[in-house]
């Protein structure tokens, strides 16, 4: 089997699979990227809120002393 370099692979894919072949897998990739971004953002917000709550708890504990 021969190896196809990057520049010629687009033409090869277009000849073999047609125009649609160039975009095969784009929708699943976009879906996965969107889910990953949403998950990261929600986790970041959750952990940031927990970190803030913990810092406030430490400050109130010091004030009580």
N, C-alpha and C positions, 0 to 999 in steps of 0.2 A: 504494500500500500504506500502511496506517495503522500508527502506532507504538503498541504496547501498553505502558502504564506498569506498574511492578512489582506494585502491589497487585492490579490486575485480571488480570494474566497468569496467576496461579495458577488462578483460576476459568475463564479461557479455555482453558488447557491441560486442565483437568479435563473441561470440556465436549467438547472436540475429541478428546482422546486417552484420556479416562477416568482413573481413579485411578492406574493404573500409569504413565500419561504423566508424572505429577508426579515419579516416581522414575526415569525413563529416564536412563540414563547414570550412575547412582549407583555401580553395581558397577565399571565401568571407572575411574571417578574414585577410588574407594577403593583399587583395585589399584595404580593409578599413584602414589597418595600413599604407599602402603605400600612400594613398591619404591624410591621416592625417599628415604623416611626411612631404610630399611635401608642404601641406598647411601651416604647422607650419614654415617650413624653409623660404618660400616666405614671409610670414607675418613678420617674424623676420628680414629678410633683408630689407624689406620695412620700417619697423618702425625704424630700426637702421639708415638707410639713412636719414629719416625725422628728427631724433634726431640730427644727424650730421649737417644737413642743418640749423636747428634752432640754434644750438650752433654757427655756423659760422655767421649767421645773427646777433646774439647778439654781437659777437666780432666786426663786422664791424660797428654796430650802436654805440658801445662804442668808436671806433676809430674816428668816425665823430664828436664826441662831443668835 
